Amino acid sequence: MLDGMEVHRVGGRESYFLRARNIYRRELAGRHFDVIVEDLNKAPLYAPAWADQPVVLLAHHFFGAAAFLSATPPVAALTWLLERTVGIAYRDVETIAVSESTAEELTRHGLSSDRIAVVHNGVDDRLLATVPLGMRDPEPTVLYLGRLERYKRVDLLVRAMAQIRDAGDRAQLLIAGDGRYLRSVRGLVRRLGLADRVHFAGRVSEATKRSLMERAWIHAITSTKEGWGISVIEAAACGTPTVASDTPGLRDAVVHGESGLLVRHGDVTALADAIRSLFRDPRRLHRLTAGARARAEGFTWDAPAAAIEQHLTAVAAGERPALAGAWARYRQTPPLATVGLARTGTGVAPFGAASWVVEAVGGDGAAIVRVSVGASDRSGRRVLATVRVLQRRSSSASNAARGIDERSDQPSVIELPGWPLDHELFLREMLMAVVGSPLTLASVRRVAEPLAPTSPVAERDDRVDRRRTPRRTEAGDHADGRQR
Protein backbone atom coordinates (compact mmCIF):
# COMPACT_ATOMS: atom_id res chain seq x y z
CA MET A 1 0.00 0.00 0.00
CA LEU A 2 1.20 3.53 -0.81
CA ASP A 3 -0.81 6.50 0.47
CA GLY A 4 -3.93 4.36 0.50
CA MET A 5 -3.29 2.96 -2.98
CA GLU A 6 -2.73 -0.72 -3.66
CA VAL A 7 0.35 -1.07 -5.87
CA HIS A 8 1.32 -4.15 -7.90
CA ARG A 9 4.82 -3.94 -9.40
CA VAL A 10 5.11 -5.96 -12.59
CA GLY A 11 8.06 -6.48 -14.92
CA GLY A 12 10.76 -3.92 -15.66
CA ARG A 13 11.27 -0.77 -17.68
CA GLU A 14 10.92 -2.54 -21.04
CA SER A 15 8.68 -5.47 -20.07
CA TYR A 16 5.87 -4.18 -17.83
CA PHE A 17 3.45 -3.67 -20.71
CA LEU A 18 3.77 -7.35 -21.68
CA ARG A 19 2.68 -8.50 -18.20
CA ALA A 20 -0.10 -6.04 -17.40
CA ARG A 21 -2.86 -8.18 -18.88
CA ASN A 22 -1.79 -11.31 -16.95
CA ILE A 23 -1.64 -9.53 -13.59
CA TYR A 24 -5.09 -8.09 -14.24
CA ARG A 25 -6.57 -11.48 -15.11
CA ARG A 26 -4.87 -13.23 -12.20
CA GLU A 27 -5.42 -10.73 -9.36
CA LEU A 28 -7.85 -7.99 -10.36
CA ALA A 29 -10.44 -9.29 -12.81
CA GLY A 30 -12.73 -10.63 -10.09
CA ARG A 31 -12.97 -7.30 -8.26
CA HIS A 32 -15.45 -4.55 -9.02
CA PHE A 33 -14.08 -1.34 -10.52
CA ASP A 34 -16.20 1.50 -11.85
CA VAL A 35 -13.56 2.55 -14.38
CA ILE A 36 -9.98 1.67 -15.36
CA VAL A 37 -7.42 4.41 -16.06
CA GLU A 38 -4.61 3.37 -18.40
CA ASP A 39 -1.55 5.60 -18.19
CA LEU A 40 -0.01 5.67 -21.65
CA ASN A 41 3.69 5.56 -20.84
CA LYS A 42 5.90 4.63 -23.78
CA ALA A 43 3.99 1.49 -24.81
CA PRO A 44 0.20 1.05 -24.75
CA LEU A 45 -1.30 -1.71 -22.60
CA TYR A 46 -4.36 -2.11 -24.87
CA ALA A 47 -6.63 -2.30 -21.81
CA PRO A 48 -9.84 -1.78 -23.85
CA ALA A 49 -9.18 -5.15 -25.51
CA TRP A 50 -9.06 -7.17 -22.29
CA ALA A 51 -10.61 -5.14 -19.46
CA ASP A 52 -14.20 -5.77 -18.35
CA GLN A 53 -14.83 -2.19 -17.16
CA PRO A 54 -14.87 1.12 -19.04
CA VAL A 55 -11.37 2.43 -19.79
CA VAL A 56 -10.08 6.02 -19.73
CA LEU A 57 -6.72 6.69 -21.39
CA LEU A 58 -4.40 9.18 -19.67
CA ALA A 59 -1.83 10.46 -22.18
CA HIS A 60 1.22 12.55 -21.31
CA HIS A 61 3.06 12.63 -24.62
CA PHE A 62 4.22 10.46 -27.48
CA PHE A 63 7.90 9.85 -27.94
CA GLY A 64 7.81 9.57 -31.72
CA ALA A 65 11.26 9.97 -33.23
CA ALA A 66 12.55 11.21 -29.84
CA ALA A 67 12.44 7.58 -28.68
CA PHE A 68 15.67 7.02 -30.59
CA LEU A 69 17.33 9.64 -28.36
CA SER A 70 16.46 7.85 -25.12
CA ALA A 71 16.45 4.10 -25.82
CA THR A 72 18.35 1.43 -27.71
CA PRO A 73 17.41 1.19 -31.40
CA PRO A 74 15.31 -2.00 -31.00
CA VAL A 75 13.34 -0.59 -28.03
CA ALA A 76 12.96 2.79 -29.73
CA ALA A 77 11.70 1.18 -32.93
CA LEU A 78 9.18 -0.93 -30.98
CA THR A 79 7.98 2.14 -29.07
CA TRP A 80 7.59 4.09 -32.30
CA LEU A 81 5.62 1.26 -33.92
CA LEU A 82 3.34 0.70 -30.92
CA GLU A 83 2.51 4.40 -30.76
CA ARG A 84 1.25 4.16 -34.34
CA THR A 85 -1.49 1.74 -33.18
CA VAL A 86 -3.04 4.05 -30.58
CA GLY A 87 -5.49 5.61 -33.01
CA ILE A 88 -6.98 2.21 -33.83
CA ALA A 89 -6.85 0.55 -30.40
CA TYR A 90 -8.32 3.54 -28.52
CA ARG A 91 -10.59 5.01 -31.17
CA ASP A 92 -13.72 4.73 -28.98
CA VAL A 93 -12.01 5.43 -25.63
CA GLU A 94 -12.50 8.63 -23.65
CA THR A 95 -9.05 10.20 -23.23
CA ILE A 96 -7.42 12.76 -20.94
CA ALA A 97 -4.40 14.67 -22.29
CA VAL A 98 -2.19 16.82 -20.06
CA SER A 99 -1.73 19.58 -22.66
CA GLU A 100 -3.10 20.90 -25.92
CA SER A 101 0.06 19.72 -27.70
CA THR A 102 -0.58 16.15 -26.54
CA ALA A 103 -4.25 16.40 -27.55
CA GLU A 104 -3.23 17.56 -31.02
CA GLU A 105 -0.78 14.66 -31.28
CA LEU A 106 -3.52 12.22 -30.28
CA THR A 107 -5.71 13.49 -33.11
CA ARG A 108 -2.83 13.06 -35.56
CA HIS A 109 -2.68 9.44 -34.47
CA GLY A 110 -6.36 9.00 -35.31
CA LEU A 111 -8.32 9.77 -32.12
CA SER A 112 -11.37 12.00 -32.39
CA SER A 113 -11.00 15.42 -30.78
CA ASP A 114 -14.52 14.98 -29.34
CA ARG A 115 -13.23 12.15 -27.15
CA ILE A 116 -10.25 14.06 -25.75
CA ALA A 117 -10.33 16.28 -22.66
CA VAL A 118 -7.35 18.47 -21.74
CA VAL A 119 -6.54 18.59 -18.01
CA HIS A 120 -3.25 20.27 -17.17
CA ASN A 121 -1.03 18.90 -14.42
CA GLY A 122 -1.02 20.87 -11.20
CA VAL A 123 1.56 22.12 -8.75
CA ASP A 124 1.88 21.74 -5.00
CA ASP A 125 0.47 24.97 -3.55
CA ARG A 126 3.18 24.85 -0.88
CA LEU A 127 5.59 25.95 -3.61
CA LEU A 128 3.70 29.20 -4.08
CA ALA A 129 6.24 31.46 -2.44
CA THR A 130 8.05 34.24 -4.25
CA VAL A 131 11.60 35.05 -3.18
CA PRO A 132 12.81 38.58 -4.10
CA LEU A 133 15.74 38.69 -6.51
CA GLY A 134 17.90 40.24 -3.81
CA MET A 135 17.56 37.05 -1.75
CA ARG A 136 18.55 34.72 -4.57
CA ASP A 137 22.04 33.50 -5.38
CA PRO A 138 24.46 36.46 -5.58
CA GLU A 139 25.68 35.37 -9.01
CA PRO A 140 23.21 34.93 -11.92
CA THR A 141 22.19 31.27 -11.83
CA VAL A 142 20.39 29.03 -14.32
CA LEU A 143 18.76 25.87 -12.97
CA TYR A 144 17.99 22.68 -14.88
CA LEU A 145 16.01 20.21 -12.81
CA GLY A 146 14.97 16.86 -14.24
CA ARG A 147 16.14 13.54 -15.60
CA LEU A 148 19.26 13.46 -17.71
CA GLU A 149 18.18 11.75 -20.92
CA ARG A 150 19.30 12.48 -24.46
CA TYR A 151 15.92 13.85 -25.55
CA LYS A 152 16.08 16.41 -22.71
CA ARG A 153 18.97 18.05 -24.65
CA VAL A 154 20.79 19.41 -21.59
CA ASP A 155 23.80 19.73 -23.88
CA LEU A 156 22.16 22.82 -25.41
CA LEU A 157 22.25 24.54 -22.01
CA VAL A 158 25.90 23.63 -21.50
CA ARG A 159 26.85 24.99 -24.93
CA ALA A 160 24.84 28.16 -24.24
CA MET A 161 26.83 28.65 -21.03
CA ALA A 162 30.03 28.48 -23.09
CA GLN A 163 28.75 31.30 -25.31
CA ILE A 164 27.74 33.35 -22.25
CA ARG A 165 31.25 32.89 -20.83
CA ASP A 166 32.86 33.86 -24.13
CA ALA A 167 30.74 37.04 -24.16
CA GLY A 168 32.20 38.01 -20.79
CA ASP A 169 29.04 37.57 -18.73
CA ARG A 170 28.98 36.07 -15.25
CA ALA A 171 26.63 33.08 -14.91
CA GLN A 172 26.39 29.66 -13.29
CA LEU A 173 24.46 26.59 -14.43
CA LEU A 174 23.24 24.12 -11.80
CA ILE A 175 22.10 20.71 -13.06
CA ALA A 176 19.95 18.81 -10.56
CA GLY A 177 18.98 15.29 -11.54
CA ASP A 178 20.29 11.91 -12.60
CA GLY A 179 20.00 9.67 -15.61
CA ARG A 180 21.69 7.74 -18.37
CA TYR A 181 22.98 10.90 -20.06
CA LEU A 182 24.87 12.19 -17.01
CA ARG A 183 28.27 10.90 -18.13
CA SER A 184 27.92 12.50 -21.57
CA VAL A 185 26.95 15.87 -20.06
CA ARG A 186 29.91 15.76 -17.65
CA GLY A 187 32.22 14.98 -20.55
CA LEU A 188 30.90 17.94 -22.53
CA VAL A 189 31.46 20.25 -19.55
CA ARG A 190 35.09 19.10 -19.34
CA ARG A 191 35.72 19.53 -23.05
CA LEU A 192 34.33 23.08 -23.02
CA GLY A 193 36.29 24.04 -19.91
CA LEU A 194 33.18 24.89 -17.89
CA ALA A 195 33.96 23.08 -14.64
CA ASP A 196 33.92 26.40 -12.76
CA ARG A 197 30.54 27.40 -14.20
CA VAL A 198 28.51 24.18 -14.47
CA HIS A 199 27.77 22.25 -11.29
CA PHE A 200 25.97 18.95 -10.67
CA ALA A 201 23.69 18.47 -7.65
CA GLY A 202 22.55 14.91 -8.46
CA ARG A 203 19.15 13.61 -7.41
CA VAL A 204 17.61 15.98 -4.86
CA SER A 205 14.82 15.81 -2.27
CA GLU A 206 11.60 17.80 -2.54
CA ALA A 207 12.84 20.27 0.07
CA THR A 208 16.11 20.78 -1.79
CA LYS A 209 14.25 21.12 -5.08
CA ARG A 210 12.21 23.98 -3.67
CA SER A 211 15.31 25.65 -2.29
CA LEU A 212 17.09 25.43 -5.65
CA MET A 213 14.10 26.85 -7.51
CA GLU A 214 13.79 29.73 -5.06
CA ARG A 215 17.51 30.62 -5.33
CA ALA A 216 17.88 30.37 -9.11
CA TRP A 217 17.39 33.46 -11.25
CA ILE A 218 16.15 31.44 -14.26
CA HIS A 219 14.85 27.92 -14.78
CA ALA A 220 15.73 26.43 -18.17
CA ILE A 221 14.55 23.36 -20.06
CA THR A 222 15.36 22.47 -23.67
CA SER A 223 13.67 19.10 -24.26
CA THR A 224 12.85 17.89 -27.74
CA LYS A 225 9.28 17.48 -26.45
CA GLU A 226 7.39 17.16 -23.19
CA GLY A 227 3.86 16.28 -22.22
CA TRP A 228 3.39 19.44 -20.21
CA GLY A 229 6.58 20.61 -18.52
CA ILE A 230 5.56 20.40 -14.89
CA SER A 231 8.96 21.71 -13.73
CA VAL A 232 8.09 24.94 -15.55
CA ILE A 233 5.02 25.44 -13.34
CA GLU A 234 6.89 24.35 -10.21
CA ALA A 235 9.59 26.92 -10.89
CA ALA A 236 6.92 29.53 -11.64
CA ALA A 237 5.32 28.80 -8.26
CA CYS A 238 8.64 29.79 -6.69
CA GLY A 239 8.67 32.99 -8.75
CA THR A 240 11.32 31.73 -11.17
CA PRO A 241 10.65 32.29 -14.90
CA THR A 242 11.66 29.72 -17.50
CA VAL A 243 13.64 29.94 -20.71
CA ALA A 244 12.56 26.95 -22.79
CA SER A 245 12.68 25.46 -26.25
CA ASP A 246 9.61 26.18 -28.36
CA THR A 247 8.59 22.53 -28.48
CA PRO A 248 5.37 20.57 -27.79
CA GLY A 249 4.38 20.68 -24.14
CA LEU A 250 6.84 23.41 -23.20
CA ARG A 251 5.08 25.95 -25.41
CA ASP A 252 1.88 25.11 -23.51
CA ALA A 253 3.46 25.65 -20.10
CA VAL A 254 5.45 28.83 -20.87
CA VAL A 255 3.66 32.00 -21.95
CA HIS A 256 6.32 33.83 -23.95
CA GLY A 257 7.01 37.29 -22.62
CA GLU A 258 4.75 36.75 -19.62
CA SER A 259 6.04 33.82 -17.56
CA GLY A 260 9.27 33.17 -19.46
CA LEU A 261 10.81 33.09 -22.92
CA LEU A 262 10.60 30.56 -25.75
CA VAL A 263 13.46 30.08 -28.21
CA ARG A 264 13.81 27.99 -31.33
CA HIS A 265 14.78 24.47 -30.37
CA GLY A 266 18.40 23.67 -31.10
CA ASP A 267 19.44 27.31 -31.60
CA VAL A 268 22.21 27.66 -29.00
CA THR A 269 22.87 31.32 -29.86
CA ALA A 270 19.22 32.29 -29.39
CA LEU A 271 19.19 30.37 -26.10
CA ALA A 272 22.31 32.12 -24.83
CA ASP A 273 20.99 35.52 -25.94
CA ALA A 274 17.67 34.95 -24.16
CA ILE A 275 19.41 34.05 -20.89
CA ARG A 276 21.86 36.95 -21.14
CA SER A 277 19.07 39.40 -21.91
CA LEU A 278 17.36 38.58 -18.61
CA PHE A 279 20.55 38.75 -16.59
CA ARG A 280 21.31 42.16 -18.08
CA ASP A 281 17.80 43.57 -17.56
CA PRO A 282 16.69 43.19 -13.91
CA ARG A 283 13.42 45.05 -14.53
CA ARG A 284 12.42 42.65 -17.27
CA LEU A 285 13.45 39.69 -15.14
CA HIS A 286 11.39 41.04 -12.26
CA ARG A 287 8.38 41.42 -14.56
CA LEU A 288 8.69 37.80 -15.71
CA THR A 289 9.11 36.70 -12.09
CA ALA A 290 5.76 38.27 -11.21
CA GLY A 291 4.15 36.84 -14.34
CA ALA A 292 5.44 33.34 -13.62
CA ARG A 293 4.07 33.42 -10.09
CA ALA A 294 0.68 34.67 -11.31
CA ARG A 295 0.49 31.88 -13.89
CA ALA A 296 1.36 29.18 -11.35
CA GLU A 297 -1.46 30.29 -9.06
CA GLY A 298 -3.93 28.97 -11.64
CA PHE A 299 -2.44 25.46 -11.60
CA THR A 300 -2.90 24.09 -8.09
CA TRP A 301 -3.94 20.44 -7.91
CA ASP A 302 -7.50 21.14 -6.76
CA ALA A 303 -8.73 22.10 -10.24
CA PRO A 304 -7.28 19.12 -12.19
CA ALA A 305 -8.34 16.72 -9.42
CA ALA A 306 -11.93 17.95 -9.65
CA ALA A 307 -11.87 17.84 -13.47
CA ILE A 308 -10.57 14.26 -13.55
CA GLU A 309 -13.09 13.16 -10.90
CA GLN A 310 -15.93 14.59 -13.00
CA HIS A 311 -14.52 12.92 -16.11
CA LEU A 312 -14.23 9.49 -14.49
CA THR A 313 -17.66 9.76 -12.88
CA ALA A 314 -19.25 10.52 -16.25
CA VAL A 315 -17.49 7.60 -17.97
CA ALA A 316 -18.49 5.20 -15.17
CA ALA A 317 -22.11 6.34 -15.55
CA GLY A 318 -22.01 5.89 -19.31
CA GLU A 319 -22.33 9.63 -19.93
CA ARG A 320 -20.34 12.02 -22.08
CA PRO A 321 -17.67 13.90 -20.06
CA ALA A 322 -18.26 17.64 -20.04
CA LEU A 323 -14.66 18.54 -20.94
CA ALA A 324 -14.40 16.12 -23.86
CA GLY A 325 -13.79 18.05 -27.06
CA ALA A 326 -13.80 21.48 -25.40
CA TRP A 327 -10.07 22.01 -26.08
CA ALA A 328 -10.63 21.55 -29.84
CA ARG A 329 -12.79 24.65 -30.08
CA TYR A 330 -10.50 27.17 -28.42
CA ARG A 331 -6.80 27.16 -27.62
CA GLN A 332 -5.94 29.01 -24.42
CA THR A 333 -2.36 29.89 -25.31
CA PRO A 334 -1.73 32.10 -28.34
CA PRO A 335 -0.67 30.41 -31.56
CA LEU A 336 2.89 31.38 -32.40
CA ALA A 337 4.75 31.88 -35.65
CA THR A 338 8.53 31.85 -36.09
CA VAL A 339 9.67 35.16 -37.55
CA GLY A 340 12.99 36.81 -38.36
CA LEU A 341 14.56 39.24 -35.91
CA ALA A 342 17.47 41.54 -36.59
CA ARG A 343 19.42 40.80 -33.38
CA THR A 344 18.87 37.13 -32.57
CA GLY A 345 18.02 35.83 -36.02
CA THR A 346 14.68 34.28 -35.03
CA GLY A 347 11.86 34.80 -32.60
CA VAL A 348 8.23 33.95 -32.01
CA ALA A 349 5.23 36.25 -32.38
CA PRO A 350 1.49 36.07 -31.69
CA PHE A 351 -0.31 35.04 -34.83
CA GLY A 352 -2.26 38.30 -35.05
CA ALA A 353 -5.51 38.82 -36.89
CA ALA A 354 -7.26 36.48 -39.31
CA SER A 355 -10.28 37.56 -41.29
CA TRP A 356 -12.86 35.93 -43.54
CA VAL A 357 -15.52 37.31 -45.86
CA VAL A 358 -18.44 34.89 -45.85
CA GLU A 359 -21.67 34.72 -47.81
CA ALA A 360 -24.20 33.11 -45.47
CA VAL A 361 -27.84 32.12 -45.82
CA GLY A 362 -30.01 31.43 -42.78
CA GLY A 363 -33.54 31.37 -41.50
CA ASP A 364 -33.60 35.15 -41.10
CA GLY A 365 -32.17 36.02 -44.51
CA ALA A 366 -28.84 36.24 -46.32
CA ALA A 367 -25.79 38.41 -45.75
CA ILE A 368 -22.18 39.02 -46.68
CA VAL A 369 -20.24 39.29 -43.42
CA ARG A 370 -16.61 39.95 -42.54
CA VAL A 371 -15.52 38.00 -39.42
CA SER A 372 -12.12 38.72 -37.86
CA VAL A 373 -10.31 37.24 -34.89
CA GLY A 374 -7.15 38.45 -33.17
CA ALA A 375 -5.44 39.35 -29.91
CA SER A 376 -5.94 42.67 -28.16
CA ASP A 377 -3.04 42.46 -25.70
CA ARG A 378 0.70 41.88 -25.98
CA SER A 379 0.58 38.40 -24.45
CA GLY A 380 -1.90 37.25 -27.09
CA ARG A 381 -4.17 35.74 -24.44
CA ARG A 382 -7.10 38.18 -24.70
CA VAL A 383 -8.80 37.25 -27.96
CA LEU A 384 -11.52 39.28 -29.67
CA ALA A 385 -13.71 38.66 -32.69
CA THR A 386 -15.34 41.37 -34.80
CA VAL A 387 -18.44 40.78 -36.90
CA ARG A 388 -19.10 43.38 -39.63
CA VAL A 389 -22.17 43.06 -41.87
CA LEU A 390 -21.24 44.24 -45.38
CA GLN A 391 -24.52 43.45 -47.16
CA ARG A 392 -27.80 42.03 -45.96
CA ARG A 393 -31.07 40.97 -47.51
CA SER A 394 -33.62 40.85 -44.70
CA SER A 395 -35.41 43.02 -42.13
CA SER A 396 -33.23 44.62 -39.48
CA ALA A 397 -35.45 43.56 -36.57
CA SER A 398 -33.85 40.17 -36.11
CA ASN A 399 -30.36 41.72 -36.05
CA ALA A 400 -31.30 44.33 -33.49
CA ALA A 401 -32.65 41.60 -31.23
CA ARG A 402 -29.34 39.73 -31.46
CA GLY A 403 -27.11 42.77 -30.92
CA ILE A 404 -25.56 42.69 -34.41
CA ASP A 405 -25.18 46.15 -35.98
CA GLU A 406 -25.83 46.19 -39.74
CA ARG A 407 -23.63 49.23 -40.29
CA SER A 408 -20.18 48.27 -41.54
CA ASP A 409 -18.52 51.10 -39.61
CA GLN A 410 -19.75 49.75 -36.27
CA PRO A 411 -18.86 46.05 -36.08
CA SER A 412 -19.89 43.94 -33.12
CA VAL A 413 -16.97 43.00 -30.86
CA ILE A 414 -17.09 39.67 -29.02
CA GLU A 415 -14.56 38.42 -26.47
CA LEU A 416 -13.62 34.77 -27.02
CA PRO A 417 -12.50 32.18 -24.45
CA GLY A 418 -9.42 31.43 -26.54
CA TRP A 419 -8.12 31.03 -30.09
CA PRO A 420 -10.58 29.11 -32.32
CA LEU A 421 -9.11 25.95 -33.78
CA ASP A 422 -12.07 24.76 -35.87
CA HIS A 423 -12.52 27.68 -38.25
CA GLU A 424 -15.75 26.46 -39.82
CA LEU A 425 -17.41 25.88 -36.45
CA PHE A 426 -16.22 29.29 -35.26
CA LEU A 427 -17.65 31.02 -38.36
CA ARG A 428 -20.95 29.19 -37.99
CA GLU A 429 -21.31 30.36 -34.40
CA MET A 430 -20.64 33.96 -35.40
CA LEU A 431 -22.90 33.93 -38.47
CA MET A 432 -25.94 32.33 -36.88
CA ALA A 433 -26.26 35.51 -34.83
CA VAL A 434 -26.61 37.43 -38.11
CA VAL A 435 -28.77 35.29 -40.41
CA GLY A 436 -30.21 32.71 -38.02
CA SER A 437 -30.46 28.97 -38.51
CA PRO A 438 -30.45 26.62 -40.31
CA LEU A 439 -27.23 28.08 -41.67
CA THR A 440 -25.62 27.55 -45.06
CA LEU A 441 -22.21 28.96 -45.97
CA ALA A 442 -22.42 29.88 -49.63
CA SER A 443 -18.76 30.95 -49.90
CA VAL A 444 -15.81 31.54 -47.56
CA ARG A 445 -12.87 33.76 -48.58
CA ARG A 446 -9.81 34.33 -46.41
CA VAL A 447 -8.54 37.94 -46.40
CA ALA A 448 -5.97 39.97 -44.48
CA GLU A 449 -7.25 42.60 -42.06
CA PRO A 450 -5.35 43.43 -38.87
CA LEU A 451 -7.62 44.38 -35.99
CA ALA A 452 -5.36 47.29 -35.01
CA PRO A 453 -4.21 50.23 -37.17
CA THR A 454 -1.16 49.38 -39.23
CA SER A 455 2.26 50.63 -38.16
CA PRO A 456 5.89 49.53 -38.56
CA VAL A 457 6.94 46.23 -37.05
CA ALA A 458 7.97 46.71 -33.43
CA GLU A 459 10.42 44.34 -31.74
CA ARG A 460 9.43 43.96 -28.10
CA ASP A 461 11.12 41.57 -25.72
CA ASP A 462 12.42 39.46 -28.61
CA ARG A 463 8.88 39.20 -29.94
CA VAL A 464 7.39 40.93 -32.96
CA ASP A 465 3.95 42.49 -32.61
CA ARG A 466 2.49 41.30 -35.90
CA ARG A 467 -0.98 42.42 -34.94
CA ARG A 468 0.08 45.90 -36.05
CA THR A 469 1.73 44.77 -39.26
CA PRO A 470 -0.12 44.51 -42.60
CA ARG A 471 -0.11 40.97 -43.95
CA ARG A 472 -0.53 39.85 -47.51
CA THR A 473 -2.90 37.01 -48.22
CA GLU A 474 -1.09 33.72 -48.67
CA ALA A 475 -2.37 30.44 -49.99
CA GLY A 476 -2.64 27.85 -47.27
CA ASP A 477 -2.50 30.43 -44.48
CA HIS A 478 -4.08 29.09 -41.32
CA ALA A 479 -5.71 30.94 -38.45
CA ASP A 480 -3.78 29.10 -35.78
CA GLY A 481 -0.47 30.34 -37.20
CA ARG A 482 1.25 26.95 -37.28
CA GLN A 483 1.71 26.96 -41.07
CA ARG A 484 3.15 30.47 -41.25
Order of alpha helices (4+ residues) and beta strands (2+ residues): alpha-beta-alpha-beta-alpha-alpha-beta-alpha-beta-beta-alpha-beta-alpha-beta-alpha-beta-alpha-beta-alpha-beta-alpha-alpha-alpha-beta-beta-beta-beta-beta-beta-alpha-beta-beta-alpha-beta-beta-beta
